[in-house]
Amino acid sequence: MEVNQMIDASDLVKGVRGRCTSMESVIATLSKGCQFWKVRSDRGWYLRRFWLDVDRLCLLYVPSQKPFWSTSPTHVDLTGITDVRRWKSAFYQHIEKGGHSKRRLDFALTNELCFTVVFGQHEYNLIALDEETAEFWLTNLKKLVCIVRAAQHENQYWMWLTRQFRKADKDKTGALSFVQVQDLLERMNVKLSRKYAKELFNEANVNKNKQNGKQVLDCREFVQFFRVLTKRKELDEIFERYATTDSAAMTAEELRAFLSQEQFIDVDYEQANALISKHEVSTAKEEGLLTIAGFTALMKSFGIAIEEHSTVFQDMNQPLTSYYIASSHNTYLKGNQLTSKSSVQAYINALEQGCRCVELDLWDGPAGDPVIYHGRTLTSELKLIDVLNEAVKPYAFKTSPYPLILSLECHLSNKQTKRLAFLLKDVLGDMLYTTPVDDSMKILPSPEALKNKIIIKAKKPSGTSDCEPEENYSSDDDDERNSSDNDNSDDAPFQTKPPNKTVSVTTSATDLVQKYGAEQSYSSNTAHISEDIPVTDGTKEIEMPSQIMGHALSNTRKESYQDLVETRDTEESSCLSDLINICEGKKFSGFHQNLTTSRCYHVSSLSEKKAKKLIRGERSAVIQHTNNQLVRIYPKGSRTDSSNYDPAQFWSSGCQIVALNYQTGGLFKTINNEFFQFNGNCGYVLKPAILRNPETTETSGAAEVRNKIVRLQIITGQNLPKTEKNVIDPYVTIQIMGHPADQYKFKTKRVENNGFNPCWKETAEFRLTVPELDILVIAVMDKDTMTDNDLVGVGVFPVKSLKSGYGHICLMCPEGNIMPCATLFVHVSIHEETPVK
């Protein structure tokens, strides 16, 4: 390809303008600009003019006079804007209460005047001078950001390369010297000898431009230089095997042969020409020919998973128990389980990722409204009303239309339980699923039948008084607190004892009642004594069960007190009970007891520790149990750092709601993200038939076994990012996770000092007995002799979604986001063995 055929640097702008033909007047108005109040806090108000620069695809504003050394940005790239929305209610109320709007504005502050531009970890909170202007900028800026994203998606590789060039062009001359190019290549993880790099540099500098007496490359020349540098021999070899008529180009018939023999794709002559027109960027496409550049683009479009599996393709009419459900643990937290902040944004992030079960830990709030936080820790509090209004209601079905489960762990007095029920109904209204259940129900409704509905998962209130303990009302803590699986000291759950509840061992139960239970007519202020009260005798602490206090109370108050509260409590608790139907929380009491008393709408919550023990000892019973009921798994209490466990071990036993800490990156979170990309990232993945059949038996007892043979060749890598050191030494690990009989691991050799285009050409082959339960995890690691090896990127695929042929795996970083242009080029071969009797 000649230089004049390279993609022009204004291609993205042209793509954006092409999509904005019906918005010319809007673009003109945005480009003209407008004044807004830029608000940082109740005192930080700055009147600034903002305008759009469509040629640079950025939003600019006139800053204050800053010192020359200031690095504060004066513009925001449209490609970096993640959201344009109204102010959050908490921030609006904070500004409104500050009173500065009355001194700054000639009019009353209303929410319709305010909007926020979110970019990265930052945001601009703006106030327009009139509502019409605010609505115009909010609507059209949001629309423009969507258009830019669409154009950016089409030009992702070019955009990535151009951004690297612009970053390197620090003096904004539009050109790079050889030294700057060398520095850029090093940052891009490309290590070359100076002599070889200089030769390529000189060949690319066709215009012989100079600055300060030194030759430089402009953006177009740099792209050509980079193209030559990134020539891929492994693709050349494949191309040359099929381009037999003309070694420089492939005909439509030759392309058909390649697709049929290597990719197992049958296309006719017309379809082959359509592929050439789509991927060939040179004039060769006018002759129906595909050059190596077009072939490379075509090969980059192939993955290793069946394409339709990235959309909702599964049967969504099975009972809810037949699906894995993307689930979050303590969704409100931004960090660890002990001291981190709680955030409404954490709920938004989880919902936007496709999470379909979020957790709300509810405690009595000081103002009469329930709050959300991790009880008995130093985590901050959120108002329930803010979470419902700002996260649940607007984002519940933004990513997926299938039902959202609100997993409530309640530690509320009856008074605030009634308030909880009111807020749920008032805010969510018709979004709530309120159809009652009865003992005759045999199976749960399907995700399809529950579309756009919010399900409340909780234990039904026990109808106790405000001063009585609510031990049977919370959800997950019971299992962790009562677990007897103490095979590892690290598994012991962390519990922070509530303050000011230590009393002398000589204190009698009656004294406790007089001190705690009979004060101030059993006001709701005594609700927090629901925990067991620690008793000390100097050196030893004894747990005094709360039932003792309840028993003593009944002895002192007898029927007079019970008669007074019984009717009221039943009425108040029924308000929430009416909202709990197909996901009623029940304590797991063993498989033998559940056979007679359980219903399909009962849900058990198990810690990972207890679930592991059950699976090890009674795997078949777990599978049978999850055929009829939902089971939720949550992290053990000792994971105070919000680390995650391997979810595949629980999926393979049929557990549906496997909750992870969404705020924590790493391998297991990435596995969860990639697993739920399957079936269109709708948050629901149909369990394999082997786990949905009530007559399921373990594989060892089956009459015949049909093994699936998977052969995977790791060929090369592309654009692997650096870790903390300059250039990585990458190697690839392959792991099969899922059914215990199919565990498999493989590791390639390491390639030293090359994250840009490392080559392995190593093959792994594995036989899978139950491929329907298996997950393929391919991870790129950086070999480090001094410290632990670093995870660079990972790809995860259900084995049942794999297809044969060549393909590129787009890698996800440890935080769970796709890394632009970081890929592995692999070949997959799949076939089945003859059944073995």
C-alpha positions in Angstrom: 0.0 0.0 0.0 1.3 3.4 -0.9 1.5 6.3 1.5 -1.3 8.2 -0.3 -3.5 5.2 0.3 -3.1 5.3 4.1 -6.0 6.5 6.2 -5.9 10.2 6.6 -5.5 11.7 10.0 -8.9 13.5 9.7 -10.7 10.2 9.1 -12.4 10.1 12.5 -13.5 13.7 12.1 -14.9 12.8 8.7 -16.7 9.8 10.1 -18.2 12.0 12.8 -19.2 14.7 10.4 -20.7 12.1 8.1 -23.0 11.0 10.9 -23.9 14.6 11.8 -25.3 15.7 8.4 -28.8 16.2 10.0 -27.2 18.1 13.0 -25.4 20.9 11.1 -27.3 23.7 12.9 -26.8 21.9 16.2 -23.0 21.6 15.6 -22.9 25.3 14.6 -24.6 26.3 17.9 -22.3 24.1 20.0 -19.3 25.5 18.2 -20.4 29.0 18.9 -20.4 28.2 22.5 -22.3 29.4 25.6 -21.6 30.6 29.2 -22.1 28.2 32.1 -21.4 28.3 35.8 -18.8 25.6 36.5 -19.4 24.4 40.0 -16.9 22.5 42.1 -18.5 23.0 45.5 -20.9 25.2 47.3 -18.2 28.0 47.2 -16.4 27.1 44.1 -18.4 28.8 41.3 -16.7 29.9 38.1 -18.4 31.5 35.1 -16.9 30.0 32.0 -17.5 29.9 28.2 -17.7 26.4 26.8 -17.7 25.6 23.1 -17.2 22.6 20.7 -14.2 22.2 18.5 -15.4 19.6 16.0 -12.2 19.5 14.1 -10.3 18.5 17.3 -13.3 16.5 18.6 -13.1 18.2 22.0 -15.0 20.4 24.4 -13.1 23.6 25.3 -13.6 26.3 27.8 -11.9 29.6 28.7 -9.9 29.0 31.9 -8.9 31.4 34.6 -5.5 33.1 34.4 -3.3 30.3 35.7 0.5 30.3 36.4 2.5 29.1 33.4 3.4 25.9 35.3 -0.2 24.9 35.8 -1.2 21.6 34.2 -4.9 21.9 34.6 -6.8 20.8 31.5 -8.7 23.4 29.5 -10.5 20.9 27.2 -12.1 17.5 27.3 -11.7 15.0 24.4 -15.1 13.8 23.2 -13.6 10.3 23.0 -13.0 10.5 26.7 -16.5 11.5 27.8 -18.3 8.6 29.4 -21.6 10.2 30.3 -23.6 13.4 30.1 -26.4 13.5 32.7 -28.3 15.5 35.2 -26.7 16.3 38.5 -26.9 13.7 41.2 -29.5 14.6 43.8 -27.0 14.5 46.7 -24.8 17.1 44.9 -27.7 19.3 43.9 -29.0 19.3 47.5 -25.6 20.1 48.8 -25.2 23.1 46.4 -28.8 24.3 47.1 -28.3 24.2 50.8 -25.1 26.1 50.6 -27.1 29.2 49.5 -24.5 30.5 47.1 -26.9 30.1 44.1 -28.9 33.0 45.5 -25.9 35.3 45.4 -24.6 34.1 42.1 -27.8 33.7 40.0 -30.4 36.1 39.0 -32.9 33.3 39.1 -33.9 30.4 41.2 -31.7 27.3 41.0 -33.6 24.3 39.6 -32.4 20.8 38.6 -33.4 21.5 35.0 -30.6 24.0 34.8 -27.9 21.6 35.8 -26.0 18.8 34.0 -22.7 17.0 34.4 -20.1 16.0 31.9 -18.2 12.9 33.1 -14.8 12.0 31.8 -12.5 9.4 33.3 -12.5 9.9 37.1 -13.4 13.6 36.8 -16.5 15.6 36.0 -17.7 19.1 35.2 -20.8 20.1 37.0 -22.4 22.9 35.0 -25.3 25.3 35.5 -26.9 26.9 32.4 -28.4 30.4 32.4 -31.7 29.1 31.3 -33.5 25.7 31.0 -33.7 25.7 27.2 -29.9 26.0 26.9 -29.4 23.3 29.5 -31.7 20.9 27.7 -30.1 21.7 24.3 -26.5 21.1 25.5 -27.5 18.0 27.6 -29.4 16.3 24.8 -27.1 17.1 21.9 -23.8 16.7 23.7 -24.9 13.3 24.8 -25.9 12.5 21.2 -22.6 13.7 19.8 -20.7 11.6 22.3 -22.6 8.5 21.0 -21.8 9.4 17.5 -18.1 9.8 18.3 -18.1 6.4 20.0 -19.6 4.8 16.9 -17.0 6.4 14.6 -14.3 5.6 17.1 -15.3 1.9 17.1 -14.9 1.7 13.3 -11.4 3.4 13.5 -10.2 1.8 16.7 -6.8 0.7 15.4 -6.1 3.9 13.6 -7.3 5.9 16.6 -5.0 4.0 18.9 -2.0 4.5 16.7 -2.7 8.2 16.2 -3.1 8.8 19.9 0.3 7.3 20.5 1.7 9.7 17.8 0.0 12.7 19.4 1.3 11.8 22.9 4.8 11.6 21.5 4.5 14.9 19.7 4.9 16.9 22.9 5.9 20.2 21.2 2.8 19.9 18.9 4.8 20.3 15.6 2.9 17.5 13.9 6.1 15.5 13.4 8.4 13.2 15.3 12.2 12.9 15.1 14.0 9.6 15.2 14.7 9.9 18.9 11.0 10.6 19.6 10.0 7.6 17.5 12.4 5.5 19.4 10.9 6.7 22.7 7.4 6.0 21.4 8.3 2.5 20.3 9.7 1.8 23.7 6.4 3.0 25.3 4.5 0.8 22.9 6.6 -2.2 24.0 8.5 -2.5 20.8 12.2 -3.2 21.1 14.4 -2.9 18.0 18.0 -2.4 17.3 18.9 1.2 16.6 20.3 0.3 13.2 17.2 -1.5 12.0 14.8 1.2 13.3 16.9 3.9 11.6 16.6 2.0 8.3 12.9 1.8 8.5 12.6 5.4 9.6 14.6 6.6 6.5 12.5 4.5 4.2 9.3 5.9 5.6 10.4 9.6 5.4 9.5 10.0 1.7 8.9 13.8 2.0 12.3 14.3 3.6 10.9 16.8 6.1 13.3 18.3 8.6 13.0 20.2 11.8 16.0 21.8 13.4 18.1 20.1 10.8 16.9 16.6 11.7 14.6 14.4 9.6 11.1 13.9 11.0 8.0 11.8 10.2 4.6 13.3 10.0 1.6 11.3 11.1 1.0 9.6 7.7 4.6 8.7 7.4 4.7 7.3 10.9 1.7 5.1 10.1 3.5 3.8 7.0 6.6 3.2 9.2 4.6 1.4 11.7 2.9 -0.7 9.1 6.2 -2.0 7.8 7.4 -2.6 11.3 4.3 -4.6 12.1 4.4 -6.9 9.1 3.2 -10.2 10.3 5.0 -13.3 9.0 2.5 -15.7 10.3 -0.3 -14.1 8.2 2.0 -13.8 5.2 2.5 -17.6 5.3 -1.2 -18.3 5.3 -1.8 -15.7 2.6 0.8 -17.1 0.3 -0.7 -20.6 0.6 -3.9 -19.5 -1.0 -2.9 -16.5 -3.2 -1.6 -18.7 -5.9 -2.7 -16.8 -9.0 -0.9 -13.6 -8.0 1.3 -13.7 -4.9 0.4 -10.0 -4.2 -3.4 -10.5 -4.1 -6.0 -13.1 -3.4 -9.0 -13.6 -5.8 -12.6 -14.2 -4.7 -12.3 -17.9 -5.5 -9.1 -18.2 -3.5 -10.7 -16.4 -0.6 -13.6 -18.9 -0.8 -11.1 -21.8 -0.6 -9.4 -20.3 2.4 -12.6 -19.7 4.3 -13.9 -23.2 3.6 -10.7 -25.1 4.4 -9.4 -23.1 7.3 -12.3 -21.3 8.8 -15.1 -23.8 8.0 -17.2 -21.0 6.5 -19.0 -21.6 3.2 -19.6 -18.4 1.1 -20.6 -17.9 -2.5 -18.8 -15.8 -5.0 -20.9 -12.7 -4.2 -20.3 -13.0 -0.5 -16.6 -13.4 -1.0 -16.6 -10.1 -3.1 -18.5 -8.4 -0.3 -15.8 -9.4 2.2 -13.1 -8.0 -0.2 -15.0 -4.7 -0.5 -15.4 -4.5 3.3 -11.8 -5.2 4.3 -9.6 -4.1 1.4 -8.6 -0.4 1.7 -6.7 -0.1 -1.6 -8.0 0.2 -5.1 -7.4 -3.5 -5.5 -11.0 -4.1 -4.3 -12.3 -2.5 -7.5 -10.8 -5.5 -9.3 -12.1 -8.0 -6.8 -8.7 -8.6 -5.2 -7.6 -8.8 -1.6 -4.1 -7.7 -0.7 -2.1 -8.7 2.4 -3.3 -5.5 4.1 -7.0 -6.4 3.4 -6.3 -10.0 4.4 -4.8 -8.9 7.7 -7.9 -6.7 8.4 -10.1 -9.7 7.5 -8.2 -12.0 9.9 -8.5 -9.5 12.7 -12.3 -9.7 12.4 -12.3 -13.4 13.2 -12.6 -14.5 16.8 -12.6 -18.0 18.2 -16.2 -18.0 19.6 -19.4 -18.6 17.7 -20.6 -15.1 16.6 -24.2 -15.6 17.5 -23.3 -16.3 21.1 -22.4 -12.7 21.5 -26.1 -11.9 21.1 -29.1 -13.2 23.1 -29.5 -16.6 21.4 -30.5 -18.9 24.2 -34.0 -20.0 25.1 -35.1 -17.5 27.7 -38.3 -19.3 28.5 -36.9 -21.8 31.0 -37.5 -21.4 34.8 -35.3 -18.9 36.5 -33.5 -21.7 38.3 -32.2 -22.9 34.9 -29.9 -19.8 34.5 -26.6 -18.5 35.8 -27.2 -14.9 37.0 -24.5 -12.2 37.0 -24.4 -11.2 40.6 -22.6 -8.7 42.9 -21.6 -8.9 46.5 -21.9 -5.8 48.7 -22.4 -3.8 45.5 -22.3 -0.4 47.3 -18.6 -0.7 48.2 -15.8 1.0 46.2 -13.0 -0.8 48.0 -12.3 -3.1 50.9 -15.0 -4.5 53.3 -13.9 -2.5 56.4 -13.1 1.1 55.7 -13.9 1.9 52.0 -16.5 4.3 50.8 -20.0 3.4 49.7 -21.1 4.9 46.4 -24.2 5.1 44.2 -21.8 4.9 41.3 -20.8 1.4 42.4 -24.4 0.3 41.7 -24.4 2.1 38.4 -21.1 0.5 37.3 -22.4 -3.0 38.2 -25.7 -2.5 36.4 -23.9 -1.2 33.3 -21.7 -4.3 33.2 -24.8 -6.4 33.0 -25.1 -7.4 36.7 -28.6 -8.8 37.4 -28.4 -9.3 41.2 -27.2 -6.4 43.4 -27.0 -6.4 47.2 -28.3 -3.8 49.6 -27.3 -4.1 53.3 -30.0 -2.1 55.1 -29.7 -0.6 58.6 -31.7 2.0 60.5 -30.9 5.5 59.4 -30.7 8.5 61.8 -33.4 10.4 59.9 -36.0 7.6 59.8 -34.9 6.4 56.3 -32.9 3.2 55.9 -29.2 3.5 55.0 -26.9 1.1 53.2 -23.5 0.2 54.5 -21.4 -2.7 55.7 -22.7 -3.0 59.3 -20.3 -2.9 62.2 -17.4 -1.6 60.0 -16.1 1.9 59.2 -17.5 1.9 55.7 -19.6 5.0 54.8 -23.3 5.1 54.5 -25.6 5.6 51.6 -29.3 6.7 51.7 -31.5 4.0 50.3 -33.6 6.6 48.5 -30.5 7.8 46.6 -29.6 4.3 45.5 -33.2 3.6 44.3 -33.6 7.0 42.5 -30.1 7.4 41.0 -29.1 3.9 40.2 -31.7 1.2 40.4 -34.6 3.0 38.7 -32.7 4.6 35.8 -30.1 1.9 35.2 -32.0 -1.4 36.0 -32.7 -2.2 32.4 -30.2 0.0 30.5 -27.9 -2.9 29.7 -30.3 -5.8 29.9 -34.1 -6.1 29.8 -34.1 -9.3 31.9 -35.2 -9.2 35.6 -33.1 -7.5 38.2 -32.9 -9.0 41.6 -32.4 -6.7 44.7 -30.9 -8.9 47.3 -31.8 -7.3 50.6 -29.9 -8.0 53.8 -32.1 -6.3 56.4 -31.1 -5.2 59.9 -34.1 -2.8 60.4 -36.5 -2.0 63.1 -40.2 -2.6 62.2 -40.7 1.1 61.8 -37.9 1.4 59.1 -39.0 -1.9 57.6 -42.3 -0.3 56.9 -40.4 2.7 55.5 -38.3 0.4 53.3 -41.5 -1.2 51.8 -42.9 2.3 51.2 -39.8 3.5 49.4 -39.6 0.4 47.2 -43.2 0.8 46.1 -43.0 4.5 45.8 -39.8 4.8 43.7 -40.0 1.6 41.7 -43.7 1.3 41.3 -44.8 -0.9 38.4 -41.2 -2.1 37.9 -41.6 -4.3 41.0 -42.7 -7.9 40.5 -45.6 -8.3 43.0 -47.4 -11.5 41.9 -48.0 -13.6 45.0 -46.9 -17.2 45.3 -48.4 -20.2 47.1 -47.4 -23.8 47.9 -48.8 -25.1 44.7 -46.1 -23.4 42.6 -43.7 -26.0 41.1 -41.4 -23.9 39.0 -40.3 -20.3 38.8 -41.3 -17.9 36.0 -38.8 -17.5 33.1 -36.5 -14.5 32.4 -38.7 -13.8 29.4 -41.8 -13.6 31.5 -40.1 -11.4 34.0 -38.6 -8.9 31.5 -38.3 -5.3 32.9 -39.3 -6.5 36.4 -37.4 -6.0 39.7 -37.6 -8.9 42.1 -37.1 -8.5 45.8 -34.9 -11.2 47.4 -35.1 -11.2 51.1 -36.1 -13.2 54.2 -39.6 -12.3 55.3 -39.7 -10.2 58.4 -40.3 -12.2 61.5 -42.8 -9.8 63.1 -40.7 -9.0 66.2 -40.9 -5.8 68.1 -38.6 -2.8 67.6 -36.5 -3.7 70.6 -36.3 -7.4 69.8 -33.5 -9.0 67.9 -33.9 -9.6 64.1 -31.6 -12.5 63.7 -33.8 -14.4 61.3 -34.4 -11.3 59.2 -31.0 -10.7 57.7 -29.7 -12.8 54.9 -26.1 -13.8 54.3 -24.5 -13.4 57.7 -26.3 -16.3 59.3 -24.5 -18.9 57.2 -21.1 -17.4 57.7 -21.7 -16.9 61.4 -22.8 -20.5 62.0 -20.5 -22.3 59.7 -18.6 -25.1 61.3 -16.2 -25.5 58.4 -13.0 -24.4 60.2 -10.5 -26.2 58.2 -8.5 -23.1 57.6 -7.9 -20.2 60.1 -8.0 -17.7 57.2 -11.6 -18.7 56.6 -12.8 -17.4 59.9 -15.2 -14.5 59.1 -14.3 -11.0 60.3 -16.7 -9.6 62.8 -16.4 -6.2 64.5 -18.1 -6.2 67.8 -20.5 -3.2 68.3 -19.3 -0.8 71.0 -20.7 -0.2 74.4 -22.3 -3.5 74.9 -19.9 -5.2 77.3 -21.3 -5.8 80.7 -20.2 -7.5 83.9 -20.6 -11.2 84.1 -22.6 -10.7 87.3 -25.3 -8.8 85.5 -28.5 -10.8 85.5 -30.8 -11.3 82.6 -33.5 -9.3 84.4 -31.0 -6.4 84.8 -30.3 -6.5 81.1 -34.0 -6.3 80.4 -34.3 -3.3 82.7 -31.3 -1.6 81.1 -31.9 -2.3 77.5 -35.3 -3.6 76.9 -37.6 -1.6 79.1 -36.3 1.9 78.4 -38.4 4.6 77.0 -41.4 2.4 76.0 -39.4 0.2 73.7 -38.6 3.1 71.3 -36.9 2.4 68.0 -33.7 3.8 69.3 -33.1 0.5 71.0 -33.1 -1.5 67.8 -29.4 -1.9 67.7 -29.3 -4.2 70.7 -30.5 -6.9 68.4 -27.0 -8.4 68.4 -25.8 -10.9 71.1 -24.4 -8.9 74.1 -20.8 -9.7 74.9 -20.2 -10.5 78.6 -16.8 -10.3 80.3 -15.5 -11.7 83.5 -12.2 -9.8 83.4 -10.2 -12.0 80.9 -12.8 -14.0 79.2 -15.6 -12.9 76.9 -18.8 -14.9 76.8 -21.6 -14.5 74.2 -24.9 -14.2 75.9 -27.6 -15.2 73.3 -30.1 -12.6 72.6 -32.8 -15.2 73.2 -32.0 -15.0 76.9 -32.9 -11.4 76.9 -36.1 -12.1 75.0 -37.0 -14.9 77.4 -36.4 -12.6 80.4 -38.4 -10.0 78.8 -41.3 -12.4 78.3 -41.1 -13.4 81.9 -41.3 -9.8 83.1 -43.8 -8.4 80.5 -45.7 -11.6 79.8 -48.7 -11.5 77.6 -49.5 -7.8 78.2 -46.5 -6.7 76.1 -47.0 -9.3 73.4 -50.6 -8.5 73.0 -49.7 -4.8 72.6 -47.2 -5.3 69.7 -48.4 -8.5 68.0 -51.0 -6.9 65.8 -49.0 -3.8 65.0 -45.9 -5.8 64.1 -47.8 -8.2 61.9 -49.3 -5.4 59.9 -46.0 -3.5 59.5 -43.9 -6.5 58.5 -46.5 -7.6 56.0 -45.8 -4.5 54.0 -42.4 -5.8 53.0 -43.6 -9.4 53.0 -46.0 -8.5 50.2 -43.1 -7.6 48.0 -41.2 -10.9 48.7 -42.5 -13.6 46.4 -40.4 -15.8 44.0 -37.1 -15.1 45.8 -37.9 -15.7 49.5 -34.7 -16.1 51.5 -34.5 -19.2 53.7 -31.7 -20.6 55.8 -30.2 -23.7 54.3 -30.8 -26.6 56.7 -29.5 -29.5 54.8 -30.8 -31.4 51.8 -32.8 -34.0 53.8 -34.8 -31.3 55.5 -35.3 -29.2 52.4 -37.0 -32.1 50.6 -40.1 -31.8 52.7 -40.3 -28.2 53.6 -38.7 -26.2 50.7 -40.5 -24.6 47.8 -39.2 -23.6 44.4 -39.4 -19.9 45.4 -37.1 -20.4 48.4 -33.5 -19.1 48.0 -30.5 -20.2 50.1 -27.4 -18.1 50.7 -24.2 -20.0 51.3 -20.7 -18.7 52.0 -18.0 -19.9 49.5 -16.6 -22.0 52.4 -19.8 -23.8 53.2 -20.6 -24.3 49.5 -17.2 -25.8 48.8 -17.7 -28.3 51.7 -21.1 -29.3 50.3 -19.8 -29.7 46.8 -16.9 -31.8 48.0 -19.2 -34.1 50.0 -22.5 -34.0 48.2 -22.0 -32.7 44.7 -24.9 -34.7 43.2 -27.2 -33.4 45.9 -26.2 -29.8 45.2 -27.0 -30.3 41.5 -30.3 -31.8 42.3 -31.1 -29.0 44.8 -30.3 -26.3 42.2 -32.6 -27.9 39.7 -35.5 -26.6 41.8 -34.2 -23.7 43.8 -31.9 -20.7 43.4 -28.7 -20.8 45.5 -26.6 -17.7 46.1 -22.9 -18.0 46.9 -21.1 -15.1 48.5 -17.4 -14.5 49.6 -16.3 -15.8 52.9 -15.9 -13.2 55.7 -12.2 -13.3 55.8 -12.0 -11.6 52.4 -11.9 -8.2 54.0 -9.7 -6.9 51.0 -12.7 -7.6 48.7 -10.8 -10.3 46.8 -12.7 -12.8 44.7 -12.9 -16.5 44.5 -13.1 -18.8 41.4 -16.8 -18.7 40.3 -16.5 -21.6 37.9 -16.3 -24.2 40.7 -19.8 -23.2 41.8 -21.2 -22.8 38.3 -20.2 -26.4 37.5 -22.3 -27.6 40.4 -25.4 -25.7 39.2 -25.3 -22.7 41.6 -27.0 -19.8 39.9 -26.2 -16.6 41.9 -22.5 -16.6 42.4 -21.8 -13.2 43.8 -18.4 -11.5 43.3 -16.9 -8.2 44.4 -17.4 -6.1 41.3 -15.1 -3.3 42.5 -12.1 -5.7 42.5 -10.2 -6.6 39.3 -8.2 -9.7 38.7 -8.5 -13.0 37.1 -11.7 -14.2 38.7 -13.6 -11.0 38.1 -12.4 -11.1 34.5 -13.6 -14.7 34.1 -17.0 -13.6 35.4 -17.1 -10.6 33.0 -16.2 -12.8 30.0 -18.5 -15.6 30.9 -21.5 -13.3 30.9 -20.5 -11.8 27.6 -21.9 -15.1 26.4 -25.6 -14.8 25.5 -25.3 -11.1 24.7 -24.2 -9.9 28.1 -27.8 -10.0 29.2 -26.8 -11.2 32.7 -28.5 -14.6 32.2 -26.7 -17.7 30.8 -28.7 -20.9 30.4 -27.2 -23.8 32.4 -26.1 -26.9 30.4 -28.7 -29.5 30.0 -26.7 -31.9 32.2 -27.4 -29.5 35.1 -31.0 -28.9 34.2 -32.1 -32.6 33.9 -33.6 -33.7 37.2 -32.3 -37.2 36.5 -28.7 -36.0 36.2 -26.0 -38.4 37.5 -22.3 -37.9 37.8 -20.3 -38.6 34.6 -18.6 -41.6 36.3 -22.0 -43.4 36.3 -22.9 -42.7 32.7 -23.2 -45.6 30.3 -21.1 -43.9 27.6 -18.8 -40.9 27.4 -18.3 -38.8 24.3 -15.0 -36.9 24.7 -14.4 -33.6 23.0 -10.8 -33.1 21.8 -9.7 -29.5 21.7 -6.4 -28.6 20.1 -5.3 -25.0 20.6 -2.2 -23.4 19.0 -0.9 -20.2 20.5 0.8 -18.5 17.5 1.6 -14.9 18.2 0.7 -11.9 20.3 0.1 -8.3 19.3 0.5 -5.0 21.3 0.8 -6.5 24.7 1.0 -3.6 27.2 3.9 -3.1 29.5 3.6 -3.8 33.2 5.7 -1.9 35.8 9.0 -2.6 34.0 10.0 -1.4 30.6 9.4 -4.4 28.3 7.6 -7.6 29.3 8.8 -11.2 28.9 5.4 -12.7 28.0 4.2 -16.3 28.2 0.7 -17.8 27.9 -1.1 -20.1 30.2 -4.1 -22.2 29.2 -6.5 -23.6 31.8 -9.7 -25.6 31.7 -12.0 -24.7 34.6 -15.3 -26.4 35.4 -16.0 -30.1 35.8 -13.5 -31.7 38.2 -12.7 -34.5 35.6 -11.6 -31.9 33.0 -9.1 -29.8 35.0 -6.1 -29.0 32.7 -3.2 -26.6 32.6 -0.6 -25.7 30.0 2.1 -23.1 29.8 4.2 -21.8 26.8 7.8 -20.8 26.9 8.5 -17.1 27.6 9.6 -14.7 25.0 12.2 -12.2 26.3 11.8 -8.5 25.8 9.0 -8.5 23.4 5.4 -7.5 24.2 4.8 -6.1 20.7 4.8 -9.2 18.5 6.0 -12.2 20.5 5.8 -15.6 18.7 5.3 -18.9 20.4 3.7 -21.4 17.9 3.0 -23.9 20.7 0.1 -26.3 20.8 -1.9 -27.7 23.7 -4.4 -30.6 23.3 -6.9 -31.7 25.9 -9.7 -34.2 26.2 -12.9 -33.0 27.9 -15.4 -35.4 29.4 -18.1 -32.8 30.2 -17.4 -29.9 27.9 -20.8 -28.3 28.6 -19.5 -27.3 32.0 -16.0 -26.3 31.1 -14.5 -22.8 30.6 -11.3 -22.1 28.7 -9.1 -19.4 30.3 -6.2 -18.1 28.3 -4.0 -15.7 30.2 -0.9 -13.7 29.2 1.6 -13.4 32.0 4.8 -11.4 32.4 7.7 -13.5 33.7 9.4 -11.7 36.6 12.3 -13.3 38.4 12.2 -10.9 41.3 8.5 -10.8 42.2 5.3 -12.7 41.4 4.5 -13.0 37.8 2.1 -10.3 36.6 -1.2 -10.9 34.8 -1.1 -8.9 31.6 -4.4 -9.9 30.0 -6.9 -12.7 29.8 -9.6 -14.2 27.5 -12.4 -16.5 28.7 -14.6 -18.7 26.7 -17.2 -21.4 27.4 -15.9 -24.5 25.6 -19.3 -25.0 24.0 -18.9 -21.6 22.3 -15.6 -22.4 20.6 -15.3 -22.8 16.9 -12.5 -24.2 14.7 -10.2 -22.0 12.7 -7.9 -19.1 13.0 -8.9 -16.2 15.2 -7.7 -13.3 17.4 -8.5 -13.2 21.1 -9.1 -9.6 22.4 -7.6 -9.5 25.8 -9.1 -8.0 28.9 -6.9 -6.3 31.5 -7.0 -7.4 35.1 -9.5 -4.6 35.9 -11.9 -6.2 33.4 -11.8 -3.8 30.5 -10.9 -4.6 26.9 -7.4 -3.5 26.0 -7.3 -1.8 22.6 -5.3 -3.8 20.0 -3.9 -6.2 22.6 -4.6 -9.7 21.0 -3.4 -13.2 20.7 -3.5 -14.9 17.3 -4.4 -18.6 17.7 -5.8 -21.6 15.9 -8.5 -23.9 17.3 -9.4 -27.4 16.2 -12.3 -29.2 17.7 -13.6 -32.7 17.1 -15.4 -35.5 19.1 -14.1 -39.0 19.8 -16.2 -42.0 19.1 -18.3 -42.9 22.2 -16.6 -45.2 24.6 -18.8 -47.9 26.1 
